[in-house]
Amino acid sequence: MYLLAAMAILGIIWLTIKYMARADPKNIKKTMRNVGGAFAIFLSLILTLKGALPIAIPVFLFGLGILGLGHLAGIELPWASSRKITKSKIQTRILSVDLDHSDGKIQGTVISGQFNGQSLSQLNQTQLLDLLEECFAAGDQSPQLLQAYLDTTHPQWRQNYHGDTASTGPGYNNNAAMDEAEALAVLGLNNGASKKQIITAHRKLMKQYHPDHGGSDYLAAKINQAKDFLLG
């Protein structure tokens, strides 16, 4: 058994070295984590066979945590949280917008209309206000999303806009149905996110995008809706 274990360990080391020799440096860190997690799980199996179950269990859970699967056992390692998605995404007919969890910034891209393919940061205020008119005509939540962006990047934009800046526009439905994929994207989570992860992501986002912290009613409502959907 020991010989087989030693051979397996040497094989893992050899494959790792071979991979690293030709791997993209950006992927090496992730690969090392995966190898470390797999090794910890393999070691836990060896310890179990040796009768050292009290040691094998924490080693096994440690391996799950490194692989980012700690939520399956109800645990979450500090560094595992840093591997989560760090951006939320909200998409409408006109816009695809990212909310950065690290600094609270809002970035977006126009995905249809006269400014299709351009990032919001490329557009000046006049162009953004023209885009807002298109958003109102879309009949969905596009205008609310763009207004949230404008409030963050061009705080005085309302002084230069003579159209409708109400929180509701044509066809807008604040209670529009949300599916699981959208809810996860809004909170910046992966499939299988635990209740703790959902609550933590919601709390962090609300601290950054609540109206009292420079956010908007729309973003706060969207974030709350996502949490409520995922928690049932």
C-alpha positions as CSV (number, residue, x, y, z in Angstrom):
1,M,0.0,0.0,0.0
2,Y,2.8,2.4,0.9
3,L,4.5,1.6,-2.4
4,L,1.4,2.4,-4.3
5,A,1.0,5.6,-2.3
6,A,4.5,6.7,-3.0
7,M,4.2,5.9,-6.7
8,A,0.9,7.9,-6.9
9,I,2.6,10.9,-5.2
10,L,5.6,10.8,-7.5
11,G,3.2,10.5,-10.5
12,I,1.3,13.6,-9.3
13,I,4.5,15.5,-8.9
14,W,5.8,14.5,-12.3
15,L,2.6,15.5,-14.0
16,T,2.5,18.8,-12.2
17,I,6.1,19.6,-13.2
18,K,5.4,18.6,-16.8
19,Y,2.2,20.8,-16.9
20,M,3.9,23.8,-15.4
21,A,6.7,23.6,-17.9
22,R,4.3,24.5,-20.7
23,A,1.4,26.1,-18.9
24,D,0.3,29.7,-19.1
25,P,1.7,31.4,-15.9
26,K,-1.8,32.8,-15.3
27,N,-3.2,29.3,-14.8
28,I,-0.3,27.9,-12.7
29,K,-1.7,29.2,-9.4
30,K,-5.1,27.7,-10.1
31,T,-3.5,24.4,-11.1
32,M,-1.4,24.2,-7.9
33,R,-4.6,24.7,-5.8
34,N,-6.3,21.9,-7.6
35,V,-3.3,19.6,-7.3
36,G,-3.0,20.5,-3.6
37,G,-6.7,19.8,-3.0
38,A,-6.6,16.5,-4.8
39,F,-3.5,15.5,-2.9
40,A,-5.2,16.3,0.4
41,I,-8.2,14.2,-0.5
42,F,-5.9,11.4,-1.6
43,L,-4.0,11.6,1.7
44,S,-7.2,11.5,3.6
45,L,-8.0,8.2,1.9
46,I,-4.6,6.7,2.9
47,L,-5.1,7.9,6.5
48,T,-8.6,6.3,6.5
49,L,-7.1,2.9,5.3
50,K,-4.6,3.2,8.1
51,G,-7.3,3.7,10.7
52,A,-6.5,7.3,11.4
53,L,-10.0,8.5,10.8
54,P,-9.9,11.4,13.3
55,I,-7.0,12.9,11.2
56,A,-8.4,11.8,7.8
57,I,-11.7,13.8,8.2
58,P,-10.1,17.3,8.7
59,V,-7.6,16.5,5.9
60,F,-10.4,15.6,3.6
61,L,-12.4,18.7,4.5
62,F,-9.3,20.8,4.0
63,G,-8.9,19.3,0.5
64,L,-12.5,20.2,-0.3
65,G,-11.9,23.7,0.8
66,I,-8.9,24.2,-1.4
67,L,-10.9,22.9,-4.4
68,G,-13.6,25.5,-3.6
69,L,-16.0,22.7,-2.7
70,G,-16.1,23.5,1.0
71,H,-19.8,24.5,0.8
72,L,-20.7,20.9,0.2
73,A,-19.6,20.2,3.8
74,G,-20.7,23.5,5.2
75,I,-17.2,25.0,5.5
76,E,-15.5,27.9,3.9
77,L,-11.8,28.6,4.0
78,P,-10.6,32.2,4.0
79,W,-8.7,31.9,0.7
80,A,-11.5,30.1,-0.9
81,S,-13.7,33.2,-0.7
82,S,-11.1,35.1,-2.7
83,R,-11.6,32.7,-5.6
84,K,-15.3,33.6,-5.9
85,I,-16.5,35.7,-8.7
86,T,-15.7,39.3,-7.8
87,K,-18.2,40.9,-10.2
88,S,-21.9,41.0,-10.4
89,K,-23.7,41.2,-13.8
90,I,-27.0,42.8,-14.7
91,Q,-28.1,42.6,-18.2
92,T,-31.1,44.2,-20.1
93,R,-32.0,44.5,-23.8
94,I,-29.6,47.5,-24.2
95,L,-27.0,47.1,-21.5
96,S,-24.7,44.6,-19.9
97,V,-23.3,46.1,-16.6
98,D,-20.8,44.8,-14.1
99,L,-20.7,45.7,-10.4
100,D,-17.2,45.4,-9.0
101,H,-17.3,43.9,-5.5
102,S,-13.8,45.2,-4.6
103,D,-14.2,48.9,-5.2
104,G,-17.9,49.4,-5.9
105,K,-17.3,50.7,-9.4
106,I,-19.9,50.2,-12.2
107,Q,-18.8,49.4,-15.7
108,G,-20.9,48.4,-18.7
109,T,-21.2,47.8,-22.4
110,V,-23.9,48.7,-24.8
111,I,-25.2,45.5,-26.5
112,S,-27.8,46.9,-28.9
113,G,-28.7,50.2,-30.6
114,Q,-26.7,53.0,-32.1
115,F,-23.9,52.6,-29.6
116,N,-23.7,48.9,-29.8
117,G,-20.4,47.4,-28.8
118,Q,-19.1,50.5,-27.0
119,S,-18.3,50.6,-23.3
120,L,-20.2,53.2,-21.3
121,S,-16.9,54.7,-20.2
122,Q,-16.2,55.5,-23.9
123,L,-19.3,57.7,-24.2
124,N,-19.5,61.3,-23.1
125,Q,-22.4,62.7,-21.1
126,T,-24.3,63.9,-24.2
127,Q,-24.0,60.4,-25.8
128,L,-25.1,58.8,-22.5
129,L,-28.2,60.9,-22.4
130,D,-29.0,60.0,-26.0
131,L,-28.5,56.4,-24.9
132,L,-30.9,57.0,-22.1
133,E,-33.7,57.9,-24.6
134,E,-33.1,54.6,-26.3
135,C,-33.3,52.8,-23.0
136,F,-36.7,54.2,-22.2
137,A,-37.9,53.0,-25.6
138,A,-36.7,49.5,-24.8
139,G,-39.6,48.9,-22.4
140,D,-37.6,47.1,-19.8
141,Q,-35.2,48.0,-16.9
142,S,-32.6,49.5,-19.2
143,P,-33.3,53.1,-18.2
144,Q,-33.0,52.3,-14.5
145,L,-29.7,50.5,-15.0
146,L,-28.3,53.4,-17.0
147,Q,-29.5,56.0,-14.5
148,A,-27.7,54.0,-11.7
149,Y,-24.5,54.2,-13.8
150,L,-25.0,57.9,-14.5
151,D,-25.6,58.7,-10.8
152,T,-22.2,57.1,-10.1
153,T,-20.1,58.5,-12.9
154,H,-21.9,61.8,-13.8
155,P,-23.6,63.0,-10.6
156,Q,-24.9,66.2,-12.2
157,W,-26.4,64.6,-15.3
158,R,-30.0,65.4,-14.3
159,Q,-29.2,69.1,-14.7
160,N,-28.4,68.6,-18.4
161,Y,-31.2,66.2,-19.1
162,H,-34.7,67.4,-19.9
163,G,-36.4,64.0,-20.4
164,D,-38.1,61.7,-18.0
165,T,-35.9,60.7,-15.1
166,A,-38.6,58.9,-13.1
167,S,-37.7,55.6,-11.5
168,T,-40.2,53.9,-13.7
169,G,-40.4,54.1,-17.5
170,P,-42.5,52.7,-20.2
171,G,-42.9,49.0,-19.7
172,Y,-40.9,48.9,-16.5
173,N,-41.8,46.3,-14.0
174,N,-40.0,46.4,-10.7
175,N,-41.3,42.9,-9.9
176,A,-40.2,41.4,-13.2
177,A,-39.5,37.6,-12.9
178,M,-36.0,36.6,-12.1
179,D,-34.5,33.1,-12.7
180,E,-31.7,31.4,-10.9
181,A,-29.1,32.3,-13.4
182,E,-29.9,36.0,-13.2
183,A,-30.1,35.9,-9.4
184,L,-26.6,34.3,-9.2
185,A,-25.2,36.8,-11.7
186,V,-26.6,39.7,-9.7
187,L,-24.9,38.5,-6.5
188,G,-21.8,37.4,-8.3
189,L,-22.1,33.7,-7.2
190,N,-21.6,30.3,-8.8
191,N,-24.0,27.5,-9.1
192,G,-24.4,25.7,-5.8
193,A,-23.7,28.7,-3.6
194,S,-24.5,28.1,0.0
195,K,-26.9,30.1,2.1
196,K,-24.0,31.7,3.9
197,Q,-22.4,32.8,0.6
198,I,-25.7,34.3,-0.6
199,I,-26.1,36.3,2.6
200,T,-22.5,37.4,2.7
201,A,-22.6,38.5,-1.0
202,H,-25.9,40.4,-0.4
203,R,-24.6,42.2,2.7
204,K,-21.4,43.2,0.9
205,L,-23.2,44.5,-2.2
206,M,-25.8,46.4,-0.2
207,K,-23.0,48.2,1.7
208,Q,-21.6,49.4,-1.7
209,Y,-24.7,50.0,-3.8
210,H,-27.4,51.0,-1.3
211,P,-28.7,54.6,-1.9
212,D,-27.3,55.7,1.4
213,H,-23.8,54.6,0.2
214,G,-23.9,56.3,-3.2
215,G,-25.8,53.5,-4.9
216,S,-29.4,53.6,-6.2
217,D,-32.9,52.4,-5.3
218,Y,-32.9,50.3,-8.5
219,L,-29.6,48.5,-7.7
220,A,-30.6,47.9,-4.1
221,A,-34.0,46.4,-5.2
222,K,-32.3,44.2,-7.7
223,I,-29.8,42.9,-5.2
224,N,-32.6,42.3,-2.6
225,Q,-34.7,40.5,-5.3
226,A,-31.8,38.2,-6.1
227,K,-31.2,37.3,-2.5
228,D,-34.9,36.6,-1.9
229,F,-35.1,34.4,-5.0
230,L,-32.1,32.3,-4.0
231,L,-33.2,31.9,-0.4
232,G,-36.7,31.0,-1.5
